[in-house]
């Protein structure tokens, strides 16, 4: 019987995994996307868009669609869906694994200020700079909306959702970006502090290199912890090895 793999997607690694698994003869691969981006990149295999209705809804879908293995390849900060996936897998007995690329690590010359939340990042900002390059995602800017004395530059694929800080400049662009790109942006907009999440992707790390070269402080929001008891692997190859060793 052909195995059915559900990938909770939205990341580059999820697309790479779908392409790798869909090329296996007889495998059924479904990628689920949250639907927050109106024009996601092409994905191999089947694609479904939208939520499941929490852990219980996901568990029902796993049963109805006879899923043999669940791969959570969502963004490292997608705390809710990761928790729902862990609960649904436990409730149904479907083997599951979390694909999490390694986080960033500071190097020589970095001026990082690690924090545990966006609220903590907002509290630090007035003491670090006046012109902020904010790269924490378009849906979570409310934590900074009260900072009326600071100027924010926000880059996003789509328009961010309000509330926004009153002095916000939005740049609509899709990466990846080079170090030269990021350095030019930081200098053109006279940025004196960068705020980012530890997403860990090489494709988005150029801004960290540019900030280091310009000696700018960087506020880095740490990742949330994974649910207890989940299996995590760092890359697509790790997921494929896990699938080959997992009874279905």
FENJO-V975484 format. One record per residue. N is the residue number from 1. PSI is psi in radians with two decimals (* if undefined). Layout:
BEGIN
n/psi
N/PSI
N/PSI
END
This chain:
BEGIN
n/psi
1/2.37
2/2.30
3/2.54
4/2.07
5/2.21
6/2.17
7/2.13
8/1.91
9/-2.71
10/-0.03
11/2.89
12/-0.73
13/-0.63
14/-0.74
15/-0.72
16/-0.70
17/-0.76
18/-0.75
19/-0.73
20/-0.74
21/-0.63
22/-0.38
23/-0.15
24/2.19
25/2.26
26/-0.08
27/2.39
28/2.16
29/2.15
30/2.22
31/2.25
32/2.22
33/2.49
34/-0.45
35/0.27
36/-0.36
37/2.23
38/-0.41
39/1.27
40/2.77
41/2.85
42/2.48
43/2.33
44/2.67
45/-2.81
46/2.64
47/2.33
48/2.59
49/2.32
50/2.90
51/3.00
52/-0.25
53/0.75
54/-3.02
55/-0.68
56/-0.73
57/-0.69
58/-0.73
59/-0.73
60/-0.73
61/-0.70
62/-0.71
63/-0.84
64/-0.66
65/0.08
66/0.95
67/2.33
68/-0.41
69/2.51
70/2.24
71/2.02
72/1.75
73/0.62
74/3.08
75/2.53
76/-0.32
77/0.18
78/1.17
79/-0.76
80/-0.86
81/-0.57
82/-0.71
83/-0.74
84/-0.72
85/-0.74
86/-0.74
87/-0.72
88/-0.71
89/-0.73
90/-0.67
91/-0.53
92/-0.26
93/0.20
94/2.19
95/2.43
96/2.69
97/2.61
98/2.19
99/1.93
100/1.94
101/2.63
102/2.59
103/2.92
104/2.68
105/2.38
106/2.55
107/-3.14
108/2.29
109/-0.20
110/2.46
111/1.19
112/2.54
113/1.59
114/2.43
115/2.89
116/-0.08
117/2.86
118/-0.62
119/-0.72
120/-0.65
121/-0.76
122/-0.64
123/-0.54
124/-0.54
125/-0.81
126/-0.44
127/-0.05
128/-0.50
129/3.07
130/-0.38
131/1.99
132/2.24
133/1.91
134/1.98
135/0.81
136/0.09
137/2.57
138/-0.21
139/0.05
140/0.75
141/-0.11
142/-0.51
143/-0.35
144/0.02
145/-0.41
146/-0.10
147/1.37
148/-0.31
149/-0.12
150/2.68
151/2.27
152/2.40
153/2.10
154/2.20
155/2.33
156/2.67
157/-0.63
158/2.91
159/2.37
160/2.78
161/2.41
162/2.83
163/2.59
164/2.78
165/2.58
166/-0.52
167/1.40
168/2.28
169/2.16
170/2.24
171/2.04
172/2.01
173/2.67
174/2.26
175/-3.01
176/2.80
177/2.53
178/2.92
179/-0.68
180/-0.72
181/-0.85
182/-0.68
183/-0.73
184/-0.72
185/-0.82
186/-0.68
187/-0.70
188/-0.67
189/0.13
190/0.77
191/2.37
192/0.04
193/2.45
194/2.43
195/2.25
196/2.86
197/2.65
198/1.26
199/-0.51
200/-0.07
201/2.38
202/-0.58
203/-0.35
204/0.19
205/-0.15
206/-0.59
207/-0.54
208/-0.71
209/-0.76
210/-0.73
211/-0.69
212/-0.81
213/-0.50
214/0.07
215/0.68
216/2.51
217/2.55
218/2.14
219/2.06
220/2.06
221/2.12
222/2.72
223/2.61
224/2.66
225/2.61
226/2.69
227/2.64
228/2.44
229/-0.02
230/2.64
231/2.29
232/2.47
233/2.72
234/-0.16
235/3.05
236/-0.73
237/-0.64
238/-0.67
239/-0.74
240/-0.70
241/-0.73
242/-0.76
243/-0.68
244/-0.42
245/-0.09
246/2.14
247/2.44
248/*
END
